[in-house]
Amino acid sequence: MQKLKDFMVLGEKEENQLRQNFVSASRNSDFQTLIRTLPVSEDVLMKYTSLLEDASKELGHCLSCKGLSSCGNSVCGYRFQPKVENGVHPTLQFEYVACPFLQKKLKEEAYLDNIEMFQVAKSLRKASIADIKTDDKERLQILRYFKQFLDHYDEEEKPKGLYLYGSFGTGKTYLIAALLNELARRGVRSAMVYYPEFLRGLKESFDLDYKEKFSFVKKVPVLLLDDIGAEAASVWGRDEILGSILQFRMEEGLPTFFTSNLTLEELEEHLATAGKSVEKVKARRIVERIRYMSIAIPLISKNRRKGKENA
């Protein structure tokens, strides 16, 4: 059996080694900068030398960092740093804290929590009214509408939505997305739904979250149904899905936006499916709801997708 003094000697050796490691680490300027911010004794600090070295390395990265794209830390946008836990015996706890660049980004993008996106391009998250090009006179009418909508949205009777139709690639979706993003910055929840894919997704989720998805789209305060008329026409999609969504939103006065390559007359023909008289009546009923809920504005312009322009 080892004698008690042997353990005491072993403890002294360990303490000496800890101190040597601490002294060695202290030669680093970033390490010195870090420990000067910690109001604890050297005896406490030297127990955490290895972790403090890791933290000081990340501090050095942060001190010379110019942005998230050049972040050199183990977790981009976060810094591994110590904090003092006071008590009978003070200790250090280590945590990852978001850097100022990431905090700024998170603050700027907080509005995105107010927008649900169903199968639409992620680039639409950055759509902004300020970036909309005004080289086309038709866009000025749309921008005037946007201003009126934003000015009157908080009124009890919400303004009508927009049925924006016209040629392919003219930036229709981007324009509406820019408006919804501005609403999101004001705390208004909305959803952007690529309608053809939404219908396919509902069919595939009958036994999963069908009711949840369908209910959300019906009830969300502001809704964009993107590319309506591009879906495969079906009685189910027209009557059970689109008809139900429009009926609920019309009764509740919830603003609804549409983009389409079709005029309302062409959309009615598309929704008539088989062309029987009863189908034509149902298609006309859908289109009449859209007319009641929205203002139809054409956007006939150049294809901006060819030049990869935003809007």
C-alpha positions as CSV (number, residue, x, y, z in Angstrom):
1,M,0.0,0.0,0.0
2,Q,1.3,3.4,-0.9
3,K,2.0,5.8,1.9
4,L,0.0,9.1,2.2
5,K,3.1,11.2,1.5
6,D,3.5,9.4,-1.9
7,F,0.1,10.8,-2.9
8,M,1.1,14.2,-1.7
9,V,4.2,14.2,-3.8
10,L,2.3,13.0,-6.8
11,G,-0.1,15.9,-6.3
12,E,2.7,18.4,-6.1
13,K,4.1,17.0,-9.4
14,E,0.7,17.4,-11.1
15,E,0.4,20.9,-9.8
16,N,3.9,21.8,-11.0
17,Q,3.0,20.5,-14.4
18,L,-0.2,22.5,-14.5
19,R,1.7,25.6,-13.6
20,Q,4.4,25.0,-16.2
21,N,1.7,24.5,-18.9
22,F,-0.1,27.7,-17.8
23,V,3.2,29.7,-17.8
24,S,3.9,28.4,-21.3
25,A,0.5,29.3,-22.6
26,S,0.7,32.7,-21.0
27,R,3.5,33.7,-23.4
28,N,0.7,34.0,-26.1
29,S,-0.7,37.5,-26.3
30,D,-4.2,36.3,-27.1
31,F,-4.1,34.0,-24.1
32,Q,-3.1,37.0,-21.9
33,T,-5.8,39.1,-23.4
34,L,-8.4,36.5,-22.5
35,I,-7.4,35.7,-19.0
36,R,-7.2,39.4,-18.0
37,T,-11.0,39.4,-18.5
38,L,-11.6,36.6,-16.0
39,P,-11.8,37.7,-12.4
40,V,-10.4,34.5,-10.8
41,S,-7.1,33.5,-9.3
42,E,-4.2,32.0,-11.3
43,D,-4.7,28.8,-9.3
44,V,-8.2,28.5,-10.8
45,L,-7.1,29.5,-14.3
46,M,-4.3,27.0,-14.6
47,K,-6.7,24.1,-14.1
48,Y,-8.3,25.1,-17.4
49,T,-5.2,25.9,-19.4
50,S,-6.0,23.6,-22.3
51,L,-9.6,24.9,-22.7
52,L,-8.4,28.5,-22.3
53,E,-5.8,27.9,-25.1
54,D,-8.6,26.8,-27.4
55,A,-10.7,29.8,-26.4
56,S,-7.8,32.2,-26.9
57,K,-7.1,30.8,-30.3
58,E,-10.7,31.5,-31.3
59,L,-10.5,35.0,-29.7
60,G,-7.5,35.7,-32.0
61,H,-9.5,34.7,-35.0
62,C,-12.3,37.0,-33.9
63,L,-10.0,40.0,-33.3
64,S,-8.8,39.9,-36.9
65,C,-12.1,38.7,-38.5
66,K,-13.7,40.7,-41.3
67,G,-16.9,38.7,-41.7
68,L,-18.5,35.3,-41.6
69,S,-17.0,34.3,-44.9
70,S,-13.5,34.4,-43.3
71,C,-14.4,32.9,-39.9
72,G,-11.6,30.6,-38.8
73,N,-13.4,29.1,-35.7
74,S,-14.4,25.5,-35.2
75,V,-18.1,26.5,-35.5
76,C,-18.7,29.3,-38.0
77,G,-20.1,32.4,-36.5
78,Y,-19.5,31.2,-32.9
79,R,-16.7,31.8,-30.4
80,F,-15.7,29.3,-27.8
81,Q,-15.3,31.3,-24.6
82,P,-15.2,31.0,-20.8
83,K,-17.4,32.5,-18.2
84,V,-16.9,32.6,-14.4
85,E,-19.3,30.5,-12.2
86,N,-19.1,32.1,-8.8
87,G,-19.7,30.0,-5.7
88,V,-17.8,28.7,-2.7
89,H,-15.1,27.7,-5.1
90,P,-15.2,29.7,-8.4
91,T,-14.9,27.7,-11.6
92,L,-14.9,28.3,-15.3
93,Q,-17.7,27.2,-17.7
94,F,-17.2,27.2,-21.5
95,E,-19.8,27.9,-24.1
96,Y,-20.2,28.9,-27.7
97,V,-21.4,32.4,-28.2
98,A,-22.6,34.0,-31.5
99,C,-20.2,36.6,-32.8
100,P,-21.3,40.2,-33.7
101,F,-21.3,39.3,-37.4
102,L,-23.6,36.4,-36.8
103,Q,-25.8,38.3,-34.4
104,K,-26.3,41.0,-37.0
105,K,-27.1,38.4,-39.7
106,L,-29.6,36.6,-37.4
107,K,-31.3,39.9,-36.5
108,E,-31.5,40.9,-40.2
109,E,-33.0,37.5,-41.1
110,A,-35.3,37.2,-38.1
111,Y,-38.3,38.2,-40.3
112,L,-37.9,34.8,-42.2
113,D,-39.5,33.1,-39.2
114,N,-42.7,34.7,-40.3
115,I,-42.6,33.1,-43.7
116,E,-43.3,29.5,-44.6
117,M,-42.1,28.4,-48.1
118,F,-43.5,25.3,-49.9
119,Q,-41.3,24.3,-52.8
120,V,-40.4,27.8,-53.9
121,A,-36.8,29.0,-54.7
122,K,-34.8,29.8,-51.6
123,S,-33.5,32.9,-53.3
124,L,-36.9,34.5,-52.8
125,R,-36.0,34.9,-49.2
126,K,-33.9,37.8,-50.3
127,A,-36.5,39.5,-52.5
128,S,-36.8,43.1,-51.6
129,I,-39.1,45.9,-52.8
130,A,-36.0,48.2,-52.8
131,D,-34.3,45.9,-55.4
132,I,-37.2,45.8,-57.8
133,K,-36.2,47.3,-61.2
134,T,-38.4,50.1,-62.5
135,D,-37.2,50.0,-66.1
136,D,-40.6,48.7,-67.1
137,K,-43.7,51.0,-66.8
138,E,-45.9,48.0,-65.9
139,R,-43.9,47.6,-62.7
140,L,-44.8,51.1,-61.6
141,Q,-48.5,50.1,-61.3
142,I,-47.5,47.1,-59.2
143,L,-45.3,49.2,-56.9
144,R,-48.2,51.7,-56.4
145,Y,-50.4,48.8,-55.5
146,F,-47.8,47.5,-53.0
147,K,-47.7,50.9,-51.3
148,Q,-51.4,51.0,-51.0
149,F,-51.5,47.4,-49.7
150,L,-48.9,48.1,-47.0
151,D,-50.5,51.4,-46.0
152,H,-53.9,49.7,-45.4
153,Y,-53.0,46.2,-44.3
154,D,-53.5,47.0,-40.6
155,E,-57.1,48.1,-41.2
156,E,-59.9,45.8,-40.1
157,E,-60.9,45.2,-43.7
158,K,-57.8,43.9,-45.3
159,P,-57.0,45.1,-48.9
160,K,-57.5,42.7,-51.8
161,G,-54.6,40.5,-53.0
162,L,-53.2,40.4,-56.5
163,Y,-53.7,38.1,-59.5
164,L,-50.4,38.8,-61.4
165,Y,-50.3,37.2,-64.7
166,G,-48.3,37.3,-67.9
167,S,-45.4,36.0,-69.9
168,F,-42.9,33.4,-68.6
169,G,-39.9,34.7,-66.6
170,T,-41.0,38.3,-66.1
171,G,-40.3,38.2,-62.3
172,K,-43.9,37.8,-61.1
173,T,-43.0,35.5,-58.2
174,Y,-40.1,37.8,-57.1
175,L,-42.4,40.8,-57.0
176,I,-45.0,39.2,-54.7
177,A,-42.2,37.6,-52.6
178,A,-40.7,41.1,-52.1
179,L,-44.1,42.3,-50.7
180,L,-44.4,39.3,-48.4
181,N,-40.9,39.8,-47.1
182,E,-41.7,43.4,-46.3
183,L,-44.9,42.2,-44.4
184,A,-42.8,39.7,-42.6
185,R,-40.5,42.4,-41.4
186,R,-43.6,44.1,-39.9
187,G,-44.5,40.9,-38.1
188,V,-47.1,39.5,-40.5
189,R,-47.1,35.8,-41.1
190,S,-47.4,34.5,-44.7
191,A,-46.8,31.5,-46.9
192,M,-45.4,31.2,-50.4
193,V,-46.7,28.1,-52.1
194,Y,-45.6,26.7,-55.4
195,Y,-49.1,25.4,-56.2
196,P,-48.4,22.5,-58.7
197,E,-45.9,20.9,-56.3
198,F,-48.1,21.7,-53.3
199,L,-50.9,19.6,-54.8
200,R,-48.5,16.7,-55.5
201,G,-47.2,16.9,-52.0
202,L,-50.7,16.8,-50.5
203,K,-51.4,13.6,-52.5
204,E,-48.3,12.0,-51.1
205,S,-49.0,13.0,-47.5
206,F,-52.6,11.7,-47.1
207,D,-51.5,9.4,-44.2
208,L,-48.9,11.9,-42.7
209,D,-49.4,15.6,-42.3
210,Y,-52.1,16.3,-45.0
211,K,-54.5,18.0,-42.7
212,E,-51.8,20.1,-41.0
213,K,-50.4,21.4,-44.4
214,F,-53.9,22.0,-45.8
215,S,-55.2,23.8,-42.7
216,F,-52.1,26.0,-42.5
217,V,-52.4,27.2,-46.1
218,K,-56.1,27.9,-45.7
219,K,-55.6,30.0,-42.5
220,V,-52.2,31.8,-42.9
221,P,-52.8,35.6,-42.7
222,V,-51.3,36.2,-46.2
223,L,-50.9,33.6,-48.9
224,L,-49.2,33.4,-52.3
225,L,-50.3,30.6,-54.7
226,D,-47.5,30.6,-57.2
227,D,-47.9,29.4,-60.8
228,I,-51.6,28.5,-60.5
229,G,-52.8,27.0,-63.8
230,A,-49.5,25.1,-64.3
231,E,-50.8,22.1,-62.3
232,A,-52.3,19.0,-63.8
233,A,-56.0,19.8,-63.9
234,S,-58.2,17.5,-61.8
235,V,-61.6,17.7,-60.1
236,W,-60.0,16.9,-56.7
237,G,-57.4,19.7,-57.0
238,R,-60.0,22.2,-58.2
239,D,-62.9,21.4,-55.9
240,E,-61.4,19.8,-52.7
241,I,-58.2,21.9,-52.5
242,L,-58.3,25.1,-54.4
243,G,-62.1,25.7,-53.9
244,S,-61.8,25.0,-50.2
245,I,-58.8,27.3,-49.7
246,L,-60.4,30.2,-51.6
247,Q,-63.8,29.8,-49.9
248,F,-62.3,29.9,-46.4
249,R,-60.0,32.8,-47.2
250,M,-62.8,34.8,-48.9
251,E,-65.1,34.4,-45.9
252,E,-62.3,35.3,-43.5
253,G,-61.1,38.3,-45.5
254,L,-57.5,36.9,-45.7
255,P,-55.4,38.5,-48.5
256,T,-54.5,36.0,-51.2
257,F,-52.0,36.5,-54.1
258,F,-51.7,34.5,-57.3
259,T,-49.1,34.3,-60.1
260,S,-49.9,32.7,-63.4
261,N,-49.0,32.5,-67.0
262,L,-52.7,32.4,-67.8
263,T,-55.3,35.2,-67.9
264,L,-58.4,34.5,-65.8
265,E,-60.3,33.5,-68.8
266,E,-57.6,31.0,-69.7
267,L,-57.4,29.8,-66.1
268,E,-61.2,29.1,-66.2
269,E,-60.7,26.9,-69.3
270,H,-57.9,25.1,-67.6
271,L,-60.0,24.4,-64.5
272,A,-62.9,23.1,-66.6
273,T,-60.9,19.9,-67.2
274,A,-63.1,17.5,-69.1
275,G,-65.1,20.4,-70.7
276,K,-68.5,19.1,-69.5
277,S,-71.1,21.8,-68.7
278,V,-71.1,21.0,-65.0
279,E,-67.3,21.3,-64.9
280,K,-67.4,24.7,-66.6
281,V,-69.8,25.9,-63.9
282,K,-67.4,24.8,-61.2
283,A,-64.4,26.3,-62.9
284,R,-66.3,29.6,-63.3
285,R,-67.2,29.6,-59.6
286,I,-63.4,29.3,-58.7
287,V,-62.5,32.1,-61.0
288,E,-65.2,34.3,-59.7
289,R,-63.8,33.8,-56.2
290,I,-60.4,34.9,-57.5
291,R,-61.9,38.0,-59.1
292,Y,-63.6,38.9,-55.8
293,M,-60.5,38.4,-53.7
294,S,-57.9,40.0,-55.9
295,I,-57.0,42.7,-58.4
296,A,-55.8,41.3,-61.8
297,I,-52.8,43.0,-63.2
298,P,-50.9,41.9,-66.3
299,L,-47.1,41.8,-66.5
300,I,-46.0,41.4,-70.1
301,S,-42.3,42.0,-70.3
302,K,-39.0,40.5,-71.3
303,N,-37.8,37.2,-69.9
304,R,-35.5,38.3,-67.1
305,R,-34.4,34.7,-66.3
306,K,-32.3,34.7,-69.4
307,G,-30.2,37.5,-68.0
308,K,-30.6,36.1,-64.4
309,E,-32.1,39.3,-63.2
310,N,-34.0,39.4,-59.9
311,A,-37.1,41.3,-61.0
